[in-house]
Amino acid sequence: MYLNKAIVYGNLTRDPELKSLPSGMQVASFSVATNRVWKDKNGAKQESADFHNIVVFGRQAETASQYLKKGSSVLAEGRMQTRSWDGQDGQKKYRTEIVADRIQFGPRSGGAGGGYSGPSSQPSQNASAAKAGNGKVDKNEGLDTIEYPAEEINPEDIPF
């Protein structure tokens, strides 16, 4: 059995470039930087960066080009592939890239939304009124709650 699997988590070094194949399929390519930090034998902190070329096809290519920008965090999972071609100067050129089967966006930087802003970040007016009255706020006040039926549910009554 053979295995060709690559998983990379890092930051984009440039905005994704979206192109179309003659068949109409979308292709996005971008580069991801990964950092490595270690201590050498003298105890001094060392750092290095590696750069990975990523290619993604289809609907994921469209969403990557729409939502990812330079500096965005991304996890790319796929297979390694090396392509070769003859350059304009007559020399053979090579490019190793990760052909991503799956990409996952990392957290947005700069607090630009997208995350859950729970009830503590936007208190309800009832909570504000309660705070003004006695100085205490009930954490659950103003939140929607689910009321479950008191009787037992018979599994045979469930239609699926």
TAMO-V431327 format. One line per field, one symbol per residue. ss: DSSP state (~ for helix, > for strand, _ for the rest). phi: phi as a letter, one per 20 degrees, with the letter a starting at -180 (. if undefined). burial: # if it has 16 or more other C-alpha atoms within 10 Angstrom, else .. Layout:
ss=???
phi=???
burial=???
This chain:
ss=_____>>>>>>>____>>>>_____>>>>>>>>>>>>>>_____>>>>>>>>>>>>>~~~~~~~~~~_____>>>>>>>>>>>>>>_____>>>>>>>>>>>>>>___________________~~~~~~~~~~____________________~~~___
phi=.dcccccccadfebffddccfgfnfecdcbdcdddccbdffenefdcbcddcedccdmffffffffdecgnfebddcacebddcbeffenefdcbdbeefebccfeffemmemnefdgffecfffffffffffcndcfgefnefcedeffefeegfeffc
burial=.......#########.##......########..................######..###.##..##.##########................####..#.......................#.........#.......................
